[in-house]
Amino acid sequence: MTPDPRTGGAEVRADGWGWQHAGQQHWAAKDLDLHIAPGERVLLLGPSGSGKSTLLQGLAGLLGGADDGHAQGRLLVDGSPPAQRRDRIGMVLQDPDAQVILSRVGDDVAFGMENFGVAREAIWPRVTAALAEVGLDLPLDHDTSQLSGGQKQRLALAGVLAMRPGLILLDEPTANLDPGGVLEVRDAVTRAAEITGATVLVVEHRTAVWLPVIDRVVVLGGDGSVVADGAPEDTITRQRDHLVQSGIWVPDRPIAPVPRHPVTTPEPVLTATDLAVGYRGGPAVRDGIGLEIPRGRVTAITGPNGSGKSTLALTLGGLLAPRSGTLRAADGLAPSPRRRDPATWRSKELLTRIGTVFQDPEHQFLTGTVRDELALGPKALKRDAADTAALTDDLLARLHLEHLADRSPYTLSGGEKRRLSVATVLVSRPAMIVLDEPTFGQDRRTWAELIRLLAEIADAGTAVVAVTHDAEFVDALADHRFVLSAPVRP
C-alpha cells in the first residue's frame, strides 16, 4: 500500500446514545457515553448481547430510521451523524455473506472505491494490493459464490482496506478464519491504520490476538453502558475478575475441562468412502475422503479456509449429494436398508436423524419469535406439547435466551443467533448433528455452556460433527479430529 493523501483518522463520539429495535421493549444499547480520538485503535469487549454490534452498525449508519427502531442521544463521526459521513467509514460486518455484492472477487473489492469516487487508474492497483494484504490468493475473476465463509471475510476486509476510510469498523473480523489467517488479517488492519492514520474500532470476544496492536480497551456491561475503559494491559489486569465474570475471554484464564462419560460402544453411524464433495453445477472441491462418524463421539473437522470443510459438512448432513464415492448410514440411522445415502432422505426423515447448523444462522430461521423457532421442529414431528414446552424452556435457560423468547430471531446479536440455531437442532433430538462453527460469537460463559450441552448429548449417544477453527473447542470436546489440507490452486 502507498500512503493516501486524505486526512487520517475520524473522531467518534457517543453522548447518551442508545438504540431500541422497532417493536421490542429491550434496548440493544443504552446510555452510552464514549469518545474515540482520531487515529486511536480500540478493542470493544462485552458479553454476548451487550450491544457491541449495534454500536458498530450505528457508527456505520446502518440502523435505519424510525421504522427500524428508536434512537436516544447522539452518535457522531467527525461531528456529524454517521449517515452523512459514509465516505469516511468502512465496516466489516459480522456476517460476511451480507457484504458480498458482486459476482467476481476483483469487482467486489473495487465496488466501494467506485462509490467513494476513487480515480479509475488507482482502483485496480489498490484491489490487487488489498487482496494480497488479507491473504486472499485468488484470480480477480474468481466467482464469489464459490468462496468459503472465511474467504468471504477476507474479501470484505480487502474491500474496506482498499477504500482507505478514516474509520475502520470490524465486527468479529477473524471469527471464521483459520489460525494463520487470524494473524494475517490483524496485521493487515494494523498496517493500513499505520499508513492512513485511520481510527480502528474492533469487536472481538477473544482478547489475546488484538492486545498487542491496540491502544485502548473499552468494556460494555450487559446493559450496553461502559464499565471499563483504559490502556490494554492496565485495564485487563485491573478488571480481570470482573471481565471473567462478564464472560470476556482474557489471557491466562483457561476454562475448566468438561467431564465426559461417553458411550462404551462407539460404532459408526455414517461412513464416507472415497467421497468427493462439491456444490451442484460446480467442480468437486474435495475428493478421496474416507471418514467414519461414531455414535456418542465428537468429531471435529478442521483445516484452512477454502479447504472444503463446510461443503463436507453439508454433504454429511444430507443437504448436498456426493459428487462421487459413497456415504452410507448404519442400520440404526438409515430409514431403510435400501436408502442409506442421507441425500436421498425426505425432510422429515432428516429432522429426526441428522440435524444441521449452518454457518450462517439466519439461513435456518422461519418464524417470528425465538420461542416459536424452537417449537417448530417438534410441532412438525407432532410431539407432545407439554414435553416440547419443557424442553424449549430448558434450552432457553441453558443458552441464556429466555429473556429473548418473544423477540424476532433476526434482531438478536450474532452470538445469540448462533445459540438459537444450535438449539433449534437440539430440540428435535436427532441421532446425529452437524454444526458449522458452533462457537462463533460466544462470550466465555455462553461458550462454556454450549460445550457442556454438546458433551451431554454426545455422552447420551448422539453423534456430533463440528466444523471449527476454535482450537479451545477441539481441545475441550473433540474425541476425533479430521483435518482437511489447504486446497491446491491451479
N, C-alpha and C positions, 0 to 999 in steps of 0.2 A: 504494500500500500504506500502511496505517496501522500504527503500532507495535504489536507483540504484547506482551501482559503477561507472557508466560513468560520465565523467566530465560534469558539469552543462550546463548553457545556451550558445546558439550560438550568435555570433555577426552578425549584419545585417548592410549592407552599400549600399546606392544608391547614385551614383555620376552622376548627369545629366541624369538620366535614363528616358526612355520613351518607349512606345510600340504603334505601329500602326498595326491594323489588315490588312491582305492582301486584296487588292482591295478596301480599304477605305481611304478617304482623312482625316478623323477625327482621331486625336490621342487619344487613350483611356487613356494614361497618358503621361506627357511630362515634361522634365527638372526637374525631382525630385531629390532633394538632401536630404538625410536622414541618420542618424547614430543611431543605437539602440545598446546599450551596452549589453553584456551577462547578462541574468537574469532580464532585465527590463520587465515590463508589460505595454504595450502601447495600448491605445484605439485610433483607427484611425477613424476620423469623416470626413464627407464631403457630399455635396449634391448628389442626385442620378445621376450617370453617371460621377462622378469626378475621376474615375479610381481606387477606393479602391479595388474592387475585382480583377482588372487586376494586381495591385501590389502584392496581395497575391498569385495569380496564378504564377506570375513571380518568387516570392520567393520560391514557391514550385517546380519550374522547369517544369511547365505545359503548358507554352506558345508555345512550339514547335520551329521549325527553320524557315528558310527563306520562306518556302512555306506557313507558317501560318501567317507571319507578319514580321514587321521590327522593330528592337530594336535600341535605341540610348543609349550612355553612358554605365555605368557598374552597375550591380546588383550582390552583393556578399553575401554569407553566410559563415562565418568563413574564409573569404579571398579568397573563390573560387566561381565560378559560381554555382548557386543552383543545376543544374543537376548533379554536381559532389559531392554534399553533401546530397543526398536524404536520407542517413541513419541517418541524424540528423534532418530531417524535417517531421512533421506531420501536416496535414491540414484537417479541416472540411469544405467541400465545401458548397456553398450557396444552391445547390440543393442536398438534402440528397439522393434522388434516384440514383444520379450518383455515389454514393460512396458505395452502397451495391453491393457486389461482389458474395458472396456465399449464398447458399440456407438455411443455418442454422445459427442461431444467434451466437452460440459459435464459429463456424468455421470462421464466418466473422470477429469477434474480433481477432481471432488468426492469421488471414491471414497476417497482417502487421508484426507481431512479427516473423513469419516464414521467411518473406522476409528480416528482419533485422538480421536473424541468431541467435535469442534468443534460449537458450538451451531448448530442448523439455520438460524437467521436470519443467521448470519455466513458460511455456506458460499457462497452464490451471489454475494454481492459479492466474495468472495475469488476465486472462479472467474473472474469477468469481469476482475478486476484482473490476475490471474496470466497469463491468455491475452494481455492487452494488453502486459504486461511482456515476454513472449517473442516478440511479433510474430506470433501466430497469429490472423489476422483471418478467422475463420470463424464461422458460426452455431453456437450451443450444441448444436443437434440435428444437426449435420453428422456423417455416417457415418464412423467412424474407419477402417473398412476401405478407404475411398477416399483416405486420406492417403498422401502420398509418404513416403519414408524420413526426409527432413529435417523434414517436418511432424510425423511421429511423435516425432522427437527433441525438437522444441519442445513437443509435448504432454506428454511425460514430464517435462520440466523444469518446465512450468507446474504439474503435479500436485505436484511436490516443493516448489516455492516457495510454493504455496498452503497447504501443511501447516505451513510456518514451523518446520522442525525445528531442533534445536540443532546437528546435524552434517549438512552437505550433502556428499555424495559424488558426484563427477562422473567418469564413465569415458568419455573421448573425447567430450565433450558437443557438440562442434562438427564432428565428422567428416563428417557428411552434410549440412552446411549450406552455402548459398551465402555468398560473402564478406561481404555485408551482414548476413546472419543470424549470422555468427560474432561480430561485434562487438555485435550486439543481445543475443545470449544472454549473452555475457561481462558486459555492463553490467547485465543483469537480475540475474544472480547477485550482482554486486558491490552493487547497490542493496539486494537482500534481506539480504545479510550486514550491511550498514551499519545497517539498520533493526532487525534482530532480534539482532545480535551473534553470529550463527551461526559456527561453525567450518567452514571450507571445505577440502576435500581434492580436488584435481582432477588427473586423469591426462591428459596430452596428450603427443604426440611433438613437436609444434611449440611452441616456447617463446615466440616473439615476441609473440603475441597476449595471453598471460596475464601476462607480466613486469610491466606497469605497474600491475597491480591485486592482486598477491600480496605476502605478507610474507617468504616463505621458499621456498627450493628444496631438495628432498631428491632425491638421485640414487641409484637402486639399481643394483648391478652385475649381471652375468649370473647370479650365484648367488642373487640376491634380497636381499643384505645392503646396508647403507647405505655408499656410497663417497664421498659428498659431502653436506654439509648446511650451509646458511647463508643469509645475505641474498642476494636475487636477483642484483643486479649483481656483487657481490663473488664469489659462487660461480661464476657464468657466466664471469667474467673469469679467475679463478684456475684454474678447471678446464677452460678452453676446449678445449685439445688432448685431454685425457682424454675429455671429453664427445663430441667429434667422433669419436674412435677407438671410443667405445662406441656410436656410432650415434645420438646425440642431435642433434636439429635445433637449432642455435644461430644467433643472428642474425649476419649478415655473413660467413657461411661457405658460399657457394654451391657446388653440386656441378658438377664439370667437365662440359661439354657431351658428349653421346653422339655419336660419329661415325656417320654414316649413309651407306649405299651402296644407295639404293633402285633398284628395277627401273626400266627405261627406258620401259616401255610400260604405264602405269597405267590400262588400260581398266577400265570399271566392271564389277563382278561382280554388283551388286544396284542396282536403280533404283526409287525411290519417286516416284510421280506423283500429285499431288492426294490424298495419303494422309491418311486420318483414323484415329486410334488411340484405343482405349479398352478397358476390361475387358468381358467378356461380361455382358450384363444391365444394364450401366450406360451412361451417356451417353458420347459421344466427348469425350476430354479435350483433343484437339488435332486440327485438320484443316488442309487445304491445304498439306501438307508435300511439298516437292519436294527430292529428295536423291539423289546418286549416291555409292556406296561403291566406291572404286577399288581394284584389286588392288595389293598391295605398298605401301600407304599407310596412315597412321594418321589416322583421323577422330575428332576429339573433339566430343562433344555436350555443350554447356554450357547454363546457364540457371538461373534461381532455383528454389527449392523449389516443388513443385507445378505446374511448367510442363509436365510430361508426359515428362520425359527417360527414366525407367525404363520407362514404358509403350511409348514408341517403341523402346527397346532390345529389349524382349521381342517386339515385332512384327517388327523386323528379324531377330531370331533365329528366327522361325518358331514362337514359342510362344504368340502371340496372333494371331488372324486380323484383318486390316484391317477397320475399320468401313465404310470406303468408299475409293474410289480404287484404285490398283494398286501391287503390289510384284512386280517381275519380276527373276528371277535370269538371268544370262547363260548362254550355252551351256555354258561350262566348269564351271558351278556347279549348274545345274538337272539333276535326274535324267533328264528328258526334255523335249523342246520343248513338250509339252502340259501340263507340270506345273512352272510357273515360280514360283508363289507358295510360299514356304517353309512357310506354314501348312498346306499340303496334303501335306507330306512325312512319311514314316514316321520313327520314332525313329532307326532305324539309318541312314537316309539323312541325317538331320540330323547324326549323330555325325561323319561324315567331311566334311561340307560346312560347317555353321555350328555352332560351339560357343559356349555362353553361360555367362558367370559371373554369377550372381545377386548382388543387393545384399546378401542375407543368405547367407553361405557355407554355413550348416548345411542350407539347403534343397536342397543337391545332394549331401550325404554319404549313402552307402548301406552302407558296410562297417564292420568293427570296428577296422581299423588304417589308418594313413596309407599304408603300402606297398600294401595291398590296394585302397585307394581309387584310387591312381594306376594300378594294373594293371587296373581294372575295364573301362574303355573298350576298350583294346587286346584284352583277352580276348573281349569281346563281338564284336569285329571279326575274331577268330581270327587275330591277327597273331603273328608268330614270337616264341616265348617268350624267346629269348636277346636279340633286338632290343628287346623290351619291357623286359626287366630292365635292359639297358644304358641305355635312355632314362630309365627310372624312377630309376636311381641318379644319373644326371647331373642330373635336375631336383631330386631331394632335396638334392644337394650345393649346387647353384647357389642354391637358395632357402632354404638354411640350415634344412633339415628332416630331414637324415639322422639326427641323434641322436634324432629323434622317430618313426622309421619304424615302430616297434612300438606306438606309443601310439594310443589311440582318437582319431579326429578331433574328437570332441566335448569332449575335455579340453584341447585346445590353447588358446592365447591367441587373442584376436581377430585380431591381425596374422598369426599362424601359420595360422589357419583361412583367412584371405584368400589367403595364398600357396598353400596346398594347393588351394583352389578354382580358382585360376588354373592350377596345374599339372595338375589333372585334365582340363582342357580342352586344354591344350597337348599332352599326351601322346598324344591321338588324332589330332593333326596335321590339323585341319580346314582347309579353304581360307579360311575367314573366322571370326573370333572377335569376340564382342560381350561387353564387360566393363563391369559396373556398379560404379563406384567401385573400380577395381583397386588403388589405393594406400592404401586405408583401413587404419589401424592399423599402418603400417610405420615403422620407425625409419629413420635416414638410410642405413644400409648396405643393408637389405633393399629400400628404395625404389629405390636406385641399381641393384641387381641386377635388379629387376623391369623397370626402364626399359631396361637393356641387353638383357635377354631379349626383350622386346617389339620392340625395334629390330631385333634379329637376325631374328626371324620375319617382320617386315614386309619387311625388305630381301630376304628369301628368296622373297617373293611372296605372303605371307598378307595378306588384307585385315583390318585391325584397326579396330574401332569401340570407343570408350571413353566412357562417361558419367562425367563427373567434375566436381568442384568444385575440384580441385587445380590451381592456376594454374601451379605449377612443372612438373607433369606436361605440361600443354599447351605450355608454353614449351620443354621439353626434347625433346618427341617428336612433337607433332601436326603433320601436314602440312596438314590442313584442319580448320577449326572450324565447326561448325554450331550456331548459337545459337537457343535457344527463348526467346521472350519470356515475361514474367510472365503468368499466367492472368488473364482478366478476370472479376471477381466479379459475379454478377447483382445 
